[in-house]
Amino acid sequence: AGRIYRSLLPELADEVNPRSVVACRLEGENTLVLTVTAQDTSSLRAALNMYLRLVNVADEMQDL
């Protein structure tokens, strides 16, 4: 979880969509908490898709 968290930090620093806000934190050693709030469902869906894709890529890179 820590490696994935660190890989997401640069993305969290950039505001991708002004209609959504994303926060990420670690709870313990093995839990990554991603909080997404948005003004509408399409913004929520876009933000979730982007960050879940980034988490998936980071996880797959750990296996290499």
Secondary structure as GFF3:
##gff-version 3
##sequence-region A 1 64
A	DSSP	alpha_helix	2	13	.	.	.	ID=ss1
A	DSSP	beta_strand	20	27	.	.	.	ID=ss2
A	DSSP	beta_strand	31	38	.	.	.	ID=ss3
A	DSSP	alpha_helix	41	62	.	.	.	ID=ss4
###
